[in-house]
């Protein structure tokens, strides 16, 4: 999850020297391999690509001949962008992966935002890495499928789900949320789920994310609300059919889960177009509609082009529908709302409770994120893309810090998502802001939704968002022997402000819309008008 380009002066931000985690010694063999080098032609090609975009590159170039050598510095782990463009491997050599494991360990220990949270819950990092190393050593020169090679990482994800970290190959190893309605109100604390296959999975005691919550159902025909209880859970748990609460089993009905084409049919019907792009239109008199699909570089370019045609104010609207369904994230354009809310309000909305680990690897891994998400950009650059690339390049040439110490940056928000209160019959200022989310609203989509949800006239509707925001700011790198692209989250976010799980559970909704029909343009307009008094 990246942060928008807004001032954070109102945020309580401080840097505290964290107690560095105990680090196992990394074998010199990890670094002394003569094959660990980037060819001069590849380094020159990277410089040529960047200068062709109109960027200024120092004479030394961006990529070092040996990016993995010690001591670590601002350009450590920086590789040519062409490495991110390459097709990822589907099989891996055990000896090569074992050689790369030391580099992965180094990054995890020094930069991973989930390192301390997992250790606090009892995860034994040293023992885990040592078991993985012994397993690879026993395989010798064997080659096996990527899923088998990364089985230990799956073990970590089963313990601490992190949807922003892992190998960037093949099938995504993460798990988005699923929402399901309870047949009746629970009579006590819930302790387990039961799948359609009969498998029972215990719930973690004391984690509010795993408990049912009350929302509201809306009847568009009768224009009426009724209380409803629902639960969300990671999709990797499979089909859940019942929830054990107060010693009794309560049946649950999963929200409708449609293929992508059907999911976006409502959106494309509103836009009157075959492509899902940023768009503005008036659904009917007094109800505006702003479509914000995934925040890719291309869509942000389109949004910048669209912005001048947006109304200067929302005074003539009764409601504004902000459609965030099927938005996989990217770089959240919170700046767009300054035109309607003012800079001071947007600055306040941008405050979230987060912690970021800073080491000498932070900037280089974030440059890897920039490379991954900008690998297909071409000249001439959009203004904001140029600013982003120039700023990222500048960080790579700052003086390094001896020893690569860890620093912990903390921000504490005065408002958190759990502070929200919703009454369907309560009065709200106009224009109502209807934030429509689903299980495919993820990462910066959730950041934007959680930010706008702080507004007193905002209502969150749909099904729970995907839950890709507990571990934030992914940093990218490529393991050199296997050419395996990897990413790890560099920070940890507490969106609710009470330490509950988020990844795989997502943002709770005020009004549950569990079917495609309940999310149709007609139903959304009826809901918006019913909420405005």
N, C-alpha and C positions, 0 to 999 in steps of 0.2 A: 504494500500500500504506500503510495507516494503522497507527499504533501503538496497542496496547491501553492502557487506563488503569491501568498498573502503575508502581510506582516503578522508576527506572533508576539507583539509587544505586550499584550495583555496576559500572555501565558506565563505561568511560573516555570521558568526554565533554568536549570542549574546543572553544572557538571560536577560530579562527585567521583573521586578516585575510588573505584570499586576494589574490593579485595580480589586480586587476580586468582582465577581458578588454578588448582594444582595441575600442572601440565606434565604429561609423560614426555620423556626424552624421545625425540623423533630421530630415527636412525639416519646417519650420514648417507647411507645408501639411497635414501629417499631423494637426495639432491645431487649426488656425485655421478649420476648416470650421464655419460657424454651425449646420449641421445636427447637429453632434455635441453633442446635449443630450438630457436625459431630461425628458419633460414632467412638470409639477407633479402632474398627476392620477396618473401612473404612480408617482411617488415617494410620494404619499399612499397609494396602494393598497398599496404595499410595507409602509409603516408600519402600516397597518390590519391586514394579514395577520399581521405579527409580534406586534402587541399582542393580536390575537385568539387567538394561541397562548399568551398569558400572559407574554410577554416585555416587558421594559422597554426602550423605545427613546428615546434622547436627542432633545431638541426639534429638533435639526438634521436628524434623520432619518438613515437608513443610506445612502441613495443621494444622491450629489451631482448638481446640475443638469448639470455637465460633468465626468464621472468620468475623462476622458482628458486633462484639462489638466495642464500642467506648473506647478509642480514635482510630482513623484510623491509620494504619501503613502499612509497605511494604507487609505484608501477609494478609491484609484485602481482603475479597472476594475470597481468594484462596480456591478452593474446590477440592475434589479428581477428577482425570482424568476420573474415572468411571462415574461421573455425566455427562460428555460430551459424553460418549459412549452410554448412555441410550437413549432409544427411547423418543423423546420429546412428551409432552402431546398434545392431540388434543382438549380437553375441559378444562375449567378452572373454579374453584370455585370463586365466586365474593369476598367472605370474604378473602380467601387466597391471591388473587391478590391485594386486597386493602391493606393487610398487607405488601406485597412486594413493593407496589407503593412507599412507603417512601424510600426504598433502591434504587429503580430505580431513584427516584428524586435526591437522594444524589449523585449517580454516574453522572447523567446528569449535575448537577450544578457544580460539582467539576472537571469533567474530559472530558466532551463532547466537541470536537472541533467545533461543529456546534452551540454551545450555544450562543456565542457572535454574530456570523453572523446573526442568526435568530432574536435575540433581536434587532440588529441594523436595521433590516427591519420591526420591529414592532411586532414581536411575543411576546405575554404576557405569559411568562413561568408560573408565579405564578397562574394566572387565569386559565390556561390550566390544570395544575396539580390539582387545587382545583375542577374544573368541573369534572375531571376524578374521583377524590376521592368521590365526592358527588354521581356520577352516580353508582359507585360500592357499596356505602353504601346503596343506595336505593334497590339494588338487593338482599341484605341479604345473604342467603346461596345458592342462585341459581347457577346452572352450565350452561355454554353456550359455543358454539364453539369458538375456538381460534380467528378466524377472527372477530367475534363480540366483543370479549373481548378486542382486540387490535385496535378497530375502532378509538380511539383517536390518536393512533400513525399514522394511515393512514391520519388523518387530518393534522398532522404535516408534513408528507411527501408530501401532496398536496401543502403545503405552501413552504417547502424547501426540495426538493428531495435530499436524502442522501442514496446512494446505498450501503454504508458500515455500516449502523446502522439499528437496529431493532431486533425483536425476531427471533431466528434461529429455526423456526418451520414451518412445512408444506410448503405452497406455498410462494416463495420469494416475499417480499413486494416491492422490488425495481423495476426499470424500465430502461432497456437498450435503446440505441438510435435506431432510424430508419432513413434511408436516403431516400429522394425522389427527383426526377429530375423535374425541372420546364419546362413547355412547351415553355416558352419564357423568355427573360431577363426581370427582374422586372423593372418597370418604376419609382419606388419610394420606400420609406420605407414600410415594410410589418407590418401589424397591427393585423392580425388574421389568424387562420387556420379554414378550414371547413372540417368536417368529411364526410365519405360516408353516414352517417346517418343524415346529415344536421346540426349537432351540430357545433356551432361556438365558438372557444376558442380564447380569446384575447392574443396577445403576449406582453411580458413585455417590456415597452419602455426603450430604452437605453441599452439593453442586446444584444451584437453582436452575442451570441450563437444562438439566435432565428431568426436571419436574414439570407437570402440566401447568398451563397458565390459562387464565380466562381471557377471552376475546369476545367479539360480537359478530354475529351473522346478520347479514342484511337481506331482506326480502324486497327485491326491486319492484315487484308488482304491488305489494301492500305498502311499500315505503316505510317498513318497520324494522326494528332491531330486536334480536333475542340473544341472550348470553350463550356462549359456547365455550367448551373446554377442549384444548388441543395440546399436543406435545410435538416437539421436533427432535430429530436424532440423526446421526450420520448415516448416509445411504449405504455405507459399507456394512452396516448391521443387517442389511437385507430387508425383506418385507416383514414389518411388525404388525401383528394382528391383535395383540392384547397387552395391557399394562397392569401390573400387579400393584394395587394401591390399598393400604389398610388391610392387607391380608386377602383381598378379593381381586379377581381378575376382571378388568373392564375392557370390553371390546373397543377397538379403534378402527377407523376407516381412513386410509391414506388419501391425501389430497391428490387430485388428478395430475398425473405426470405425462406430458405429451412430448412427442418428438419435436425437434427444433422448428421444423416447417409449420407444424400446427401451433406451436407455442407463439410464433411470431405472426400468425395469420391475423389476429386482432390488430396488431401493430400495423401491418402492411395495409389492412383495410382502412384504418384511420388515415394513414399517409396517402392512400391512393397510389401506391408505388410498389414496384417489385423489390426494390432495395431498401434495407433498413438503415437509414442515415439520420443524423440529427435533423430535426424538423420542428416547425411551429405551425399551428393552425388553430382556428376557433371551432370547437366541436358544435356549439350552438351558442346563441346570444348569452354572453356573460361567463362562458366556460372556456378557458384557454387550455391548450394541450401542447406540452413540450416533450418531445421524444429525445431521450438521451441513450443511444446504444453504447456499446463498449467504447472506452476512451482510448482508442488507438491513436497513433500519430495522425493517420489519415482523417479520422473522425474529428480530431481536435482542429485540424485545418478547416474542415467543413463547418465546424461550430464557430470558428473565428469569422468565417465568411458569412455565416448566418446571423451573427450577433447584431450587426448594424440594422437589420430589418426587424428585430424584435421590438415590441412596444417599449417606450421609455419608462412607463410606469404601468402598474397593474390596477390602477384605481377604478377602471371600468369593468373589472372582472368580479364575479361572485366567487369563482373558484379557478384554481390553476392545477391541472393534472400534470404531474411530473412522472413520466413513464420510464422506469428503470429496469423493466423486465429484460431478462436475457442479456444483461450488461456484465461482461466478464472483468471489468475494471480497466486499469491503465493509469492515466494521470487525471485525477478528478478536477473538473473545471469549476471549482467553487467560485472562482473569479467572475464567472458569468452572472452570478446572482447579486454582485455588488451594484449593478445598474438598478435593481429593484429594492435592495435591502440596505445599501450603503456600506462603505468600507468598514466602519466600526462594528457593525453587526456581523459581517462576514468574518472579521477577525475573531470575534467572540465564538462564533459557530465552529471555527477551525480548531478550537482548543479541545484536545483529547488527552486522556491519561495514558502516557506511553513511556517506555524506557528504550533507549537505544544504546547498543554497545559500540563504542568507538575504539578502534585500534588502527594501526597503520594499514590494515587491509580494507577498512571501510570504504574509502574513496575509490579504490581500484575495483572492488566488487560492485559498487554502485555504477561505475563506468561499464562494467560487464552488463548490467541491466540496461544501460543506455544503448550499448552495442546490440543486444538481443532485440530490443524494441525499435531500433532505428536502422536495422540492417538493410531495409529495403527503401530507405528515403533517398531522394535524388535532388539535385540542384534544379531550380533555386529553392532554398529552404524557406519554409514558413518562418515568420519572425520569431515565434516562441520556440520552435525547434532549434533555430540558430542559437538563441540565448542558452538553451539547455545544453547543447553540445559544447559551446564555448566555455560555459561554466564548469562542465564536467572535465574537459581537458585541462583547465587551469588547476583543478585540484590534484591532478596527477604529477604536477611539477612543483608542488609545495615542498619545503624541506621536510624530511622524515624525522621521526622521533626515535631516539636510540632505545633499543630494547622492545619496541612495539608494545608499550603498556596499554592496558585496558582502561577506558574511562566510561562511566555510565552517565548518560544524559537522561534526565527525567523531566517530564511535563505533567503537571497535575491540573485537570480541568475542574472548574467550579460547578459544571453541570455534566452529568453522565446519563447514559441511556436509561438506567433504572429509575431516574428521578421523574420520568414522564408519567403523567396521569391523563387518562382519557375517559370522558363521559359522552356517550353518543347524543345525549340530550342537552349537554352543556353548551353555553354560548361561546362562539369563536369570532375573532376579528376577521374581517374580509380583507383580501380574498383568502378563502380556505386554500391550503396547499395540500393536495392529495398526492402522497408519495406511493407509487405502485411498485412493489418489489415481488420477487419470486425466488425460488431456490437457485436460479442462475444469475442473480444479482450478486456479484462477488467482489472482494478486494476493494478497490477504490470506489466501486459502486456503493458498497456498504458504508465506506467512509463518508461519501457525499450524503447518503440517506440519513446516517446517524447525525451528521452535522445539521442538515436542514430540519431534522426531527426536533431539534431544540426550540424551534419557533413555536410560539403559543398557538398559532393557527394551523399547525401541521398535523396531519393524520396519516399514519402508516397503514397501508392496506395490501392485501394479497395473501401470500404464504411467506413463511420465514425465509429470509435471505439465505444465501449459500453457506455462510460461515467460512470466510477466507480473510480474516482480519485480526485474529489473535496474535499471530506472529507476522510482522510487517516488514516493509522495505526489503524485498528480496535482492540479494547480491548474487551475480552470476559469475561463473568461472568454468574453465574447461580443464579436466584432468588430462595431462599431456600424453601419457602412455596409451591410455584407452581411447582418447579423444571423446570422453564421456562428458557432455555438458551437464553442469550441476548448478543448483541454486540453494542458498540458505537465507532465511529471514535474519535481518540484522537488528531487529527490534521486537519488542513485546508490547502489545496494546491491551488495555483493560477498558473496553468500550462501555461496559455496564458500571464500572467503578466498584465492583464488589468481588472481583477475582474469579468469577464463574467462567466455565468453559465457553468458548465462542466458536472455534473452528468445528464445522460440522453441525452447528446448532443455529447460528445466525441471529439476526435481529428479529425480535418478536413483533407481531403486527397488532394494531388496534382493532381492525376489522378483518376477519378471515374470509378470503375469497378463494375457496378450494377447487373451483371448476373454471373451465374456459368461459362458460356462459356467464358466470358471476364476474368475470373480468372483461366482458365485452364493452365496447364504447358506450352503448346504451346504458348498461348497468353502472358503469363508472359515473356517467353524467347523473343518473338517478341518485346514486350514493352521494355525490358531491352536493347536490341540491338538498338532500335530506339532512345533511350535516350542517348546513348553513341555516341559521335561524334569524 
